[in-house]
Amino acid sequence: MALCGIGFNSGLNGIGFKQYSRNSSSVILIKPTASTHLVRRKSNNPVRRRRSNINCSTKKDDQIVESVTVDEKLGPVMKFKMSDFTICDCTSVGLGGRADEIVFEAIVNNPQSPLYNSRVVLRRYTSSQAQRRGKRAIEVLKKLARRKFLYHSYSMQVHGYVASSGSTNESSFTLVHGYHGSYSLRHWLQLPDWLPTLEATLALDEESVRKVGDDKVGGSAISRKLRIIRILMRDLLVGVNYLHSHGLAHTELKLENVHISPLDRHIKVGILGNSSDFYEDNPGNSTLDANMDRRQMMIAFDMRCVGFMMAKIVLRELMDPIVFMTFKSFLTKGNQPSCLREFLLPILCKNSPSGNAGLQLLDRNWGAGWNLLSSLLATKPSERIHCLDALRHPFLCGPRWRVYPPMDMIRWGLGSTAVRITEEYIYGRHQRSRLAHFIELMEMLNPNQEPKNWLEFLPGKWRLLYSTGRHIGLTLRQPSTRVLIGDVYLSILQASATIDTITLTSNINFSVLVGPDWPHEKRGISGKLKVDSVVRVTAGKRKYLKEETGEAKNISYSSNTKDQVAQRPSKNWRRASPVKEPPSSLPVAKLASGEIEVTMNLDDSSLQKVNIAKNVIQEVRTLVPPEIFDVSKLVCGTFLDSRLLVLRGVNGSALLFTRSCR
């Protein structure tokens, strides 16, 4: 374990630092002098590190704090000397220093300074790259000087820098910035009692509740967590949008760089040392298209970082570095962010079958949280949501705010609700009717109606969730061969021969339970049934048959309806908008299947007999929908997006699939 300490040299500026590196770890050596001494104190606080207590002398002259020019790039900033500060004996871990930074907390002891008796943070940059970060923070302050108040409302305040003299090491740069508490947002969320602590820290009063659109301060634990998440995310998005509106990208957004100010009790993003302009040079020197592309890429990068922060805030499991790396690798492999729920469900339900609080929060309001998270983490930068649109998202708006969701959000809500009903596995008459109704609504709102769109989204692995034609799984009957159906997948690959030809592979996982009775533990001999076929995708139409086709019946019905509406008093009744009838036909993707090939594998050789295999196949065909066993019975596809798929069989039944990324 490397030794750590601080070296002090007496001089005009009070303190000098010496830092060495060994085995890629930062080692700071202590070298006391005659004018300094070390004071060691025992502290029971595990989040603080020991520092030396030095009382620097105070010089009362007019040149201690003044507006000077460091160089042409920095512009006018406040200039300090080390004698203006009293170094504290401890430094908060939440300040998050790097290997090439030395961080101190200090008290301004100069009576002539406007920051007298204020706690500040001294951040000394030792490497050349770190010095560029410190000077960049002052450049940002110069750029936002006209709206300095708003800049300080959303970012950590930068006061100035420490002047260097000829006797000190000029290869370092010390930045003086504001102190915003001992913890970063990551430390706040890792507290065991983080919910009541954050409620007290953020001053959750009626005004704050009104800003997030809630009805009252109280509520259940899930409602309280959702309110805190809305406050944190809205403050963060407002601050990031302020930077984007001024032509800057933060490029380093993470929980460790976000603090809660004890003064105004709002979120403050870290020092803008790594912020970048949307335009590298003068905008007039480059083309407009290149500037727009650079701006879009930088905004998309910041929004992706905001998505990672939201995922960690809502889902506490992602605080674990190993789980977060699994989560991040899922996205870097090119998987669709809309399938995050399918991917994270085993992790979130590991300790509880019903999931944790984060799963319940994201599932609320028709899965609005998953929609916002997938919009922030979209694979294509052009598809990622911006700050203003995220602030108007239903997940961040309370019930008192009237938000009109777009059509994409309506489709998302229908699909999320259908998936939630299938997970309950209580297929009563009302659940089956609701599922059939939701599937029909999804088919009417199909976003991809042309075959070229189907060939783009179809390839992948889909898991069967529900069938309107047959109940999947166990029933009350007594079969001769007991078979327990597991996961049923439909793998789709695009054939290389022609563009509109795909290969359908149906994989049915099952277990054969040996014995006359059902065992308590449903463990049997595992097996797999595989069905292969080549399918051609073309454009088609799905026609709806109407019960009343006579023109006279329609006229009489409409006239009677108009008479009834006219007889109603105008004070108590308003004229209702005409009800839109379902369309007579909808465009679909027609599936023309060829020959099929069926293969079955059993792990136990004793069951690999003709009679037993025949009974197993017959039982599997009875338990699964016929379209899965014989893919030639799939007539058309009626709904497709990045996460859900609806296929219709020859008998009119609908099969609902979700994209599997396991």
C-alpha positions in Angstrom: 0.0 0.0 0.0 1.5 3.3 -1.0 2.3 6.0 1.6 0.5 9.3 1.2 1.3 12.7 2.5 1.9 16.3 1.7 5.1 18.3 1.4 5.2 21.9 2.5 7.9 24.4 1.6 8.0 27.9 3.3 8.0 30.8 0.8 6.2 33.9 -0.3 3.2 31.9 -1.3 3.0 29.9 2.0 2.9 26.4 0.7 4.7 24.3 -1.9 3.8 20.8 -3.0 5.9 17.9 -4.1 4.3 14.8 -5.7 5.8 11.6 -6.9 4.4 8.6 -8.7 5.2 5.0 -8.1 3.6 2.0 -9.7 1.0 4.1 -11.4 -0.3 5.4 -8.0 -0.1 8.9 -6.6 2.4 9.2 -3.7 2.8 12.6 -1.9 5.8 12.9 0.4 5.8 14.9 3.6 8.8 17.3 4.3 8.2 19.5 7.3 10.3 22.7 7.6 11.1 25.1 10.4 8.2 27.4 9.6 5.7 24.6 9.4 4.6 21.7 11.6 2.4 18.7 11.2 -0.7 18.2 13.3 -2.2 14.7 13.3 -5.7 14.3 14.5 -7.8 11.2 15.0 -11.0 11.3 13.1 -13.9 8.8 13.2 -15.2 9.9 9.9 -14.2 7.4 7.3 -14.8 9.7 4.3 -12.1 12.2 5.3 -8.4 12.2 4.9 -5.8 13.9 7.2 -4.3 17.2 6.2 -1.9 19.6 8.0 -3.2 22.7 9.7 -1.3 25.7 8.6 -2.2 29.3 9.5 -0.9 31.5 6.7 0.0 35.1 7.5 -2.4 37.8 6.2 -1.1 40.7 4.2 -3.2 43.8 4.0 -2.3 45.5 0.7 -4.3 46.3 -2.4 -2.6 43.7 -4.6 -3.7 40.6 -2.7 -7.1 40.2 -4.6 -7.3 42.1 -7.8 -8.5 41.7 -11.4 -5.5 40.9 -13.6 -4.7 39.0 -16.8 -3.1 35.6 -16.6 -2.6 35.5 -20.3 -4.6 36.4 -23.4 -6.6 33.2 -23.1 -7.7 33.4 -19.5 -8.9 37.0 -19.5 -9.7 39.0 -16.3 -10.2 36.7 -13.3 -9.6 37.1 -9.5 -6.0 36.6 -8.4 -5.2 35.2 -5.0 -2.1 34.5 -3.0 -1.6 31.5 -0.8 -1.4 33.8 2.2 -5.1 34.6 1.7 -6.1 31.1 2.9 -6.1 29.0 6.0 -5.7 25.4 5.0 -8.1 23.0 6.7 -6.8 19.8 8.2 -9.1 17.5 6.2 -10.5 17.3 2.7 -13.7 15.8 1.6 -13.6 12.6 -0.5 -16.6 13.8 -2.4 -14.4 16.4 -4.2 -13.1 13.7 -6.4 -9.5 14.6 -7.2 -7.5 12.8 -9.9 -3.9 11.5 -9.8 -2.5 14.8 -11.3 -4.5 17.0 -8.9 -4.0 18.0 -5.2 -7.2 19.1 -3.6 -7.4 21.2 -0.4 -10.2 22.8 1.5 -9.4 26.3 2.8 -10.9 29.3 4.5 -10.4 32.8 3.1 -8.8 34.9 5.8 -8.3 38.1 3.9 -10.7 40.8 5.3 -10.5 42.8 2.1 -11.7 39.8 0.0 -15.4 39.5 -0.9 -15.0 35.8 0.1 -13.9 36.5 3.6 -14.6 33.6 6.0 -15.9 31.6 3.1 -14.9 28.0 2.6 -13.3 27.4 -0.8 -11.5 24.5 -2.6 -7.9 24.8 -3.9 -7.3 22.4 -6.7 -3.6 22.3 -7.8 -3.0 20.8 -11.3 0.5 19.4 -11.7 0.6 17.9 -15.2 0.3 19.9 -18.4 -2.9 18.2 -19.3 -4.4 19.0 -15.9 -3.3 22.7 -16.2 -5.2 22.9 -19.4 -8.3 21.8 -17.6 -7.9 24.4 -14.9 -7.4 27.2 -17.5 -10.3 25.9 -19.5 -12.6 26.4 -16.5 -11.6 30.1 -16.3 -12.2 30.4 -20.1 -15.7 29.1 -19.6 -16.2 31.6 -16.8 -15.1 34.4 -19.1 -17.4 33.2 -21.9 -20.4 33.0 -19.5 -19.6 36.2 -17.6 -22.6 38.1 -19.0 -24.9 35.6 -17.4 -22.7 34.8 -14.4 -25.6 34.3 -12.0 -27.2 31.5 -14.1 -23.7 30.0 -14.6 -23.3 29.8 -10.8 -26.8 28.4 -10.4 -26.0 25.2 -12.4 -22.3 24.8 -12.1 -19.6 24.8 -9.4 -18.5 28.4 -8.9 -15.0 29.3 -10.0 -13.5 32.3 -8.1 -10.1 32.5 -9.7 -6.6 31.2 -9.4 -3.6 31.5 -7.1 -0.8 33.7 -8.3 2.6 32.2 -8.7 5.9 33.9 -8.1 9.4 33.3 -9.5 10.5 31.4 -6.4 7.8 28.7 -6.7 7.3 26.0 -9.2 5.7 27.5 -12.3 4.8 24.2 -13.8 1.6 24.0 -11.7 -1.7 25.8 -11.7 -4.0 26.2 -8.7 -7.7 26.9 -9.2 -9.9 28.4 -6.5 -13.5 27.2 -6.8 -16.5 27.1 -4.5 -17.3 24.5 -1.9 -20.5 22.5 -2.4 -20.6 20.0 0.5 -18.7 17.0 1.5 -20.5 14.5 -0.8 -20.9 14.0 -4.4 -24.3 12.8 -5.7 -22.9 9.3 -5.7 -22.1 9.5 -2.0 -25.6 10.8 -1.2 -27.2 7.9 -3.1 -25.0 5.3 -1.3 -26.2 6.4 2.2 -28.4 3.7 3.9 -31.0 6.4 4.7 -30.6 8.3 1.4 -34.3 9.0 0.8 -35.1 11.0 4.0 -31.6 12.5 3.9 -32.0 13.8 0.4 -35.5 15.1 1.1 -34.1 17.2 4.0 -31.1 18.3 1.9 -33.1 19.3 -1.1 -35.7 21.2 1.0 -38.7 19.3 -0.3 -41.3 21.9 0.4 -44.5 22.8 -1.3 -42.7 25.0 -3.9 -40.4 22.1 -4.9 -43.4 19.7 -5.1 -45.2 22.2 -7.3 -42.2 22.4 -9.7 -42.3 18.7 -10.3 -46.1 18.7 -10.7 -47.0 16.6 -7.7 -50.1 16.9 -5.5 -48.6 16.8 -2.0 -45.4 16.2 -0.1 -46.3 12.9 1.5 -47.0 9.5 -0.2 -45.7 6.0 -0.4 -42.0 5.2 -0.6 -42.2 4.7 -4.4 -43.9 8.0 -4.9 -41.3 9.8 -2.7 -38.5 8.2 -4.6 -40.0 9.2 -7.9 -40.4 12.8 -6.6 -36.7 12.9 -5.6 -35.6 11.5 -9.0 -37.7 14.1 -10.8 -36.1 16.9 -8.8 -32.6 15.6 -9.4 -33.1 14.9 -13.1 -34.8 18.2 -13.8 -32.1 20.2 -12.1 -29.5 18.3 -14.0 -31.2 18.7 -17.4 -31.8 22.4 -16.8 -28.1 22.9 -16.1 -27.0 20.9 -19.1 -29.4 22.7 -21.4 -28.0 26.0 -20.1 -24.5 24.9 -21.3 -25.8 23.6 -24.6 -27.7 26.9 -25.3 -24.4 28.8 -24.9 -22.5 26.6 -27.3 -20.8 24.4 -24.8 -20.8 20.6 -24.1 -19.8 19.4 -20.6 -18.3 16.0 -21.9 -17.7 14.7 -18.3 -21.1 14.2 -16.7 -21.1 11.6 -14.0 -22.4 11.2 -10.4 -18.9 11.9 -9.0 -18.9 15.4 -10.7 -22.3 16.4 -9.4 -22.8 18.1 -6.0 -25.7 19.5 -4.0 -25.1 23.1 -2.9 -26.0 23.7 0.8 -26.8 27.3 -0.1 -29.6 27.1 -2.7 -30.0 23.2 -2.3 -29.8 22.6 -6.0 -27.7 20.3 -8.2 -24.3 21.7 -9.3 -22.3 20.0 -12.1 -18.6 19.8 -11.7 -15.9 22.2 -12.9 -16.1 22.8 -16.6 -12.5 22.0 -17.2 -13.2 19.5 -20.0 -16.0 21.4 -21.6 -15.7 21.8 -25.4 -17.1 24.4 -27.8 -19.5 23.3 -30.5 -17.2 25.0 -33.0 -13.5 24.4 -33.0 -12.7 27.6 -34.9 -14.6 30.5 -35.9 -18.0 29.3 -37.2 -17.5 31.4 -40.4 -14.3 29.5 -41.3 -16.0 26.1 -41.6 -19.1 24.8 -43.3 -22.5 24.9 -41.7 -23.0 21.1 -42.1 -19.7 20.4 -40.3 -20.7 22.7 -37.4 -24.1 21.1 -37.1 -22.6 17.6 -37.1 -20.1 18.5 -34.4 -22.9 20.2 -32.3 -25.2 17.1 -32.7 -22.4 14.7 -31.7 -21.4 16.7 -28.6 -25.0 17.1 -27.4 -25.6 13.4 -28.0 -22.6 12.5 -25.9 -23.8 14.6 -23.0 -27.3 13.1 -23.2 -25.8 9.6 -23.2 -23.9 10.5 -20.0 -27.2 11.8 -18.5 -28.8 8.5 -19.4 -26.1 6.6 -17.5 -26.6 8.9 -14.5 -30.4 8.3 -14.6 -29.9 4.6 -14.8 -27.7 4.6 -11.6 -30.1 7.0 -9.8 -33.2 4.8 -10.4 -31.6 1.3 -10.4 -29.4 1.0 -7.4 -27.9 -2.3 -8.6 -26.0 -0.4 -11.3 -23.9 1.3 -8.5 -22.0 -2.0 -8.5 -19.1 -1.5 -11.0 -19.4 -5.1 -12.2 -23.1 -4.8 -12.9 -22.7 -1.4 -14.6 -20.0 -2.8 -16.9 -22.4 -5.6 -17.9 -25.0 -2.9 -18.5 -22.6 -0.8 -20.5 -21.3 -3.7 -22.6 -24.9 -4.5 -23.6 -25.1 -1.1 -25.2 -21.7 -1.1 -26.8 -22.4 -4.4 -28.5 -25.0 -2.6 -30.6 -28.2 -3.9 -28.8 -31.3 -1.8 -28.9 -31.7 0.3 -25.7 -35.4 -0.3 -25.9 -34.7 -3.9 -24.9 -33.1 -2.9 -21.6 -36.0 -4.1 -19.6 -35.8 -7.6 -21.1 -32.1 -7.6 -20.4 -32.2 -6.2 -16.8 -35.2 -8.1 -15.6 -33.3 -11.2 -14.3 -30.9 -8.8 -12.5 -33.6 -6.7 -10.9 -35.7 -9.7 -9.9 -32.8 -11.7 -8.5 -33.6 -10.9 -4.8 -37.4 -10.4 -5.2 -39.7 -12.0 -7.7 -41.7 -8.8 -8.0 -38.6 -6.7 -8.7 -37.3 -3.7 -6.7 -38.3 -0.1 -6.4 -36.4 0.9 -9.5 -38.3 -1.6 -11.7 -41.6 -0.3 -10.3 -40.6 3.3 -10.9 -39.7 2.7 -14.5 -42.8 0.6 -15.1 -45.1 3.4 -13.9 -47.3 5.4 -16.3 -47.2 2.8 -19.1 -43.4 2.3 -18.9 -42.6 6.0 -19.3 -39.3 5.6 -17.4 -38.0 2.9 -19.8 -39.0 5.1 -22.7 -37.0 8.1 -21.4 -34.0 5.9 -20.6 -33.9 4.3 -24.0 -34.3 7.8 -25.6 -31.3 9.0 -23.7 -29.2 5.9 -24.6 -30.2 5.6 -28.2 -27.7 3.9 -30.4 -27.7 6.5 -33.1 -26.7 10.0 -31.9 -29.4 11.6 -34.0 -32.1 9.7 -32.2 -31.2 10.7 -28.7 -33.6 13.0 -26.9 -32.6 16.6 -26.1 -32.8 18.4 -22.8 -36.0 20.4 -23.5 -37.8 17.3 -24.8 -36.6 15.3 -21.8 -38.0 18.0 -19.4 -41.4 17.6 -21.1 -41.3 13.8 -20.9 -44.2 12.2 -18.9 -41.7 10.4 -16.6 -40.4 13.8 -15.3 -43.8 15.5 -15.2 -46.2 15.0 -12.3 -50.0 14.4 -12.6 -50.7 18.2 -12.2 -49.0 18.9 -15.5 -51.0 18.2 -18.6 -48.5 16.5 -21.0 -49.6 15.4 -24.5 -47.6 12.4 -25.4 -46.5 11.9 -29.0 -47.6 8.9 -31.1 -44.4 7.1 -30.3 -45.1 7.3 -26.6 -48.6 6.0 -27.1 -47.2 3.0 -29.0 -44.7 2.4 -26.3 -47.4 2.5 -23.6 -49.6 0.0 -25.4 -46.7 -2.4 -25.8 -45.5 -2.0 -22.2 -48.9 -2.6 -20.8 -49.3 -5.7 -22.9 -46.0 -7.1 -21.7 -46.9 -6.4 -18.1 -50.2 -8.3 -18.4 -48.4 -11.3 -19.9 -45.9 -11.4 -17.0 -48.8 -11.7 -14.5 -49.7 -15.1 -16.1 -53.3 -14.8 -14.9 -55.1 -15.2 -18.2 -58.7 -14.7 -17.1 -61.4 -13.6 -19.5 -60.9 -9.9 -18.9 -57.1 -10.2 -19.2 -57.4 -12.0 -22.5 -59.8 -9.5 -23.9 -57.6 -6.6 -22.8 -54.6 -8.2 -24.4 -56.4 -8.8 -27.7 -57.7 -5.2 -27.6 -54.2 -3.8 -27.0 -52.7 -5.9 -29.8 -55.4 -4.6 -32.2 -54.6 -1.1 -31.3 -50.9 -1.7 -31.8 -51.6 -3.1 -35.2 -53.5 0.0 -36.2 -50.6 2.2 -35.0 -47.9 0.1 -36.7 -44.9 2.5 -37.4 -43.3 0.2 -40.0 -45.7 -0.7 -42.7 -43.4 -1.2 -45.7 -41.5 -4.5 -46.3 -38.2 -2.7 -46.4 -38.7 -1.6 -42.8 -39.5 -5.1 -41.8 -36.3 -6.5 -43.3 -34.4 -3.9 -41.3 -35.9 -4.6 -37.9 -36.9 -8.3 -38.2 -33.4 -10.0 -37.9 -32.8 -11.1 -34.4 -34.0 -13.4 -31.6 -37.6 -13.0 -30.4 -39.2 -14.6 -27.4 -42.8 -15.6 -27.4 -44.9 -13.9 -24.8 -48.5 -14.6 -25.6 -50.8 -16.1 -28.1 -54.5 -15.2 -28.5 -55.3 -18.6 -30.0 -53.9 -21.1 -27.5 -53.0 -21.1 -23.8 -49.3 -21.8 -23.5 -48.2 -24.2 -20.8 -50.0 -26.5 -18.3 -53.7 -27.2 -18.3 -56.1 -29.3 -16.2 -56.0 -32.3 -18.5 -54.0 -35.5 -17.8 -51.6 -36.2 -20.7 -49.9 -39.5 -21.3 -46.5 -37.9 -21.5 -45.8 -35.0 -19.1 -44.0 -32.2 -20.9 -43.2 -28.8 -19.3 -42.7 -26.0 -21.9 -39.9 -23.5 -21.2 -38.9 -20.5 -23.3 -40.0 -20.4 -27.0 -37.9 -18.4 -29.4 -38.2 -17.4 -33.0 -34.8 -16.6 -34.6 -34.9 -14.6 -37.8 -31.9 -14.3 -40.2 -31.7 -12.5 -43.5 -30.8 -14.9 -46.3 -27.9 -13.9 -48.4 -29.4 -15.1 -51.7 -32.1 -12.5 -52.1 -33.0 -9.3 -50.3 -36.6 -10.1 -49.4 -35.9 -13.7 -48.2 -35.4 -14.5 -44.5 -34.8 -17.7 -42.5 -37.2 -18.5 -39.7 -36.0 -20.9 -36.9 -38.4 -21.8 -34.1 -36.7 -23.1 -31.0 -38.9 -24.7 -28.3 -37.2 -25.6 -25.0 -39.1 -28.2 -22.9 -38.6 -30.8 -20.1 -40.0 -34.3 -20.1 -41.1 -35.4 -16.6 -40.8 -39.1 -16.1 -43.3 -40.9 -13.9 -47.0 -41.2 -13.4 -47.3 -38.1 -11.1 -46.1 -34.5 -11.3 -43.0 -34.1 -9.1 -42.8 -31.2 -6.7 -39.7 -29.8 -8.3 -40.4 -29.5 -12.0 -37.1 -30.9 -13.1 -37.0 -33.4 -15.9 -35.1 -34.4 -19.0 -34.4 -31.3 -21.1 -35.2 -31.3 -24.7 -35.3 -29.0 -27.7 -37.5 -28.9 -30.8 -36.2 -26.9 -33.8 -38.2 -25.9 -36.9 -36.5 -24.3 -39.9 -38.0 -22.7 -42.9 -37.3 -20.1 -45.6 -39.8 -17.2 -45.8 -40.3 -14.5 -48.4 -41.5 -11.1 -47.2 -43.7 -9.1 -49.5 -46.2 -6.3 -49.2 -49.8 -7.2 -48.4 -53.2 -6.0 -47.0 -55.2 -7.1 -44.1 -59.0 -6.6 -44.7 -61.6 -6.1 -42.0 -65.1 -7.5 -42.6 -67.9 -5.3 -41.4 -71.2 -6.6 -40.1 -73.4 -3.9 -41.6 -72.5 -3.1 -45.2 -75.8 -1.8 -46.4 -76.0 1.9 -47.2 -79.5 2.3 -45.8 -78.5 0.9 -42.4 -75.7 3.3 -42.2 -77.8 6.3 -43.2 -80.6 5.4 -40.7 -78.1 4.9 -37.9 -76.4 8.2 -38.5 -79.7 10.1 -38.8 -81.0 8.6 -35.5 -77.8 9.5 -33.8 -78.0 13.1 -35.0 -81.6 13.4 -33.8 -80.6 12.1 -30.3 -77.7 14.5 -30.1 -80.0 17.4 -31.2 -82.6 16.6 -28.5 -80.0 16.9 -25.7 -79.9 20.3 -23.9 -76.8 22.4 -24.9 -76.1 23.5 -21.3 -75.4 20.0 -19.9 -74.2 18.3 -23.1 -71.4 19.2 -25.5 -71.2 18.0 -29.0 -69.0 15.0 -29.0 -66.3 14.5 -31.7 -67.1 11.9 -34.3 -65.9 8.5 -33.5 -63.4 7.2 -36.0 -64.3 3.9 -37.5 -61.6 1.2 -37.9 -60.0 1.2 -41.3 -61.3 -1.3 -43.9 -57.7 -2.6 -44.5 -54.2 -2.2 -43.1 -50.9 -2.7 -44.8 -49.0 -5.7 -43.5 -45.9 -7.7 -44.3 -47.0 -10.9 -46.0 -45.1 -14.0 -45.2 -44.8 -16.7 -47.9 -43.2 -19.9 -46.4 -41.7 -22.8 -48.1 -40.7 -26.3 -46.9 -40.0 -26.8 -43.2 -37.6 -29.1 -41.4 -38.3 -30.4 -37.9 -35.6 -31.8 -35.5 -35.8 -32.8 -31.9 -33.0 -33.5 -29.3 -33.3 -35.2 -25.9 -30.6 -35.3 -23.3 -31.5 -38.8 -22.2 -30.8 -41.7 -24.5 -33.5 -43.8 -22.9 -36.2 -41.5 -24.3 -34.8 -41.5 -27.8 -37.2 -44.2 -29.0 -39.8 -43.9 -31.8 -42.9 -44.3 -29.6 -41.7 -42.0 -26.8 -40.4 -39.4 -29.2 -43.7 -39.5 -31.0 -45.7 -38.9 -27.8 -43.3 -36.0 -26.8 -43.8 -34.3 -30.2 -47.5 -34.7 -30.0 -47.6 -33.2 -26.5 -45.4 -30.3 -27.5 -47.7 -29.6 -30.4 -50.6 -29.6 -28.1 -49.1 -27.1 -25.6 -47.6 -24.6 -28.0 -49.4 -22.5 -30.7 -49.5 -24.3 -34.1 -47.8 -21.4 -35.8 -44.6 -22.1 -33.7 -44.5 -25.8 -34.6 -45.4 -25.2 -38.3 -44.1 -21.7 -39.3 -45.9 -22.1 -42.7 -49.1 -21.2 -40.9 -47.8 -17.7 -40.2 -49.6 -15.5 -42.7 -48.4 -11.9 -42.1 -46.8 -9.6 -39.7 -48.9 -6.7 -38.4 -46.7 -4.8 -35.9 -43.0 -4.3 -35.6 -40.7 -2.0 -33.7 -37.3 -2.3 -32.0 -38.6 -4.4 -29.2 -42.0 -6.0 -30.0 -43.4 -8.1 -32.9 -46.9 -9.3 -33.7 -47.5 -12.1 -36.2 -50.8 -13.4 -37.4 -51.6 -17.0 -38.1 -53.9 -18.6 -40.7 -56.6 -19.0 -38.1 -56.5 -15.3 -37.2 -54.7 -15.7 -33.9 -52.0 -13.1 -32.9 -48.6 -14.0 -31.5 -46.8 -11.4 -29.4 -43.0 -11.5 -29.3 -40.4 -9.4 -27.5 -36.8 -9.0 -28.7 -34.5 -11.2 -26.6 -31.0 -10.1 -25.8 -30.1 -12.7 -23.2 
